[in-house]
Amino acid sequence: MKARIIVHQRKAEGEELPVELIKEANELNVVLSERENYSFEPQPEPFTLSQMKQWYSRDIKISSNGVLNVKENMLRTQTFMTASMKSLIGKPAYIDKLISCKVLTPEARKLADPTYDEL
């Protein structure tokens, strides 16, 4: 912002403008457009916010009742499934053994390609 003011002042006085000063003044548009177009994407975590708050308190209490809410269970399951599938990428021997045991379906053979990235 300061550079833009200096540029306008020098133009009004008829002075020459250094190229570096003009570049610095034009950076404001880039910064403002980046700020306008910024979109927040929440990070996938297997924990809800309330569960995370529990770990940040000074007196940590771990509940032993084993009952989690439905959303928490779904997030955990999704994370475990994605991690287990990613661990099989590029390992055709493991995939074939799991298919023969009927743990995976034959469609899982596409994971054997080391460049597979659709998870």
C-alpha angles and dihedrals in degrees: 000000000000091000092053091053091050091049092052091046093051092046090052091050092046095241125148118264120225114230092233091056092051091049091050091049091051092052089075091071091053093049092048093048091049089050092049094047096045114121122190115228114194114233115243108247128166091229135076119230093255090055091050092050088057090061094049097054120102094237103050115199120186111206113226098193091096093216113129127177120261095255091052091052092049093050092049093048092049092050093048093047093049092047093049092049092047090052089060096054110121095008106108095167092059091044093052091050092050091048091051089052089049091240089121131030121240089256087074089076088089086073089068089077106093090214094056109128110162100112 
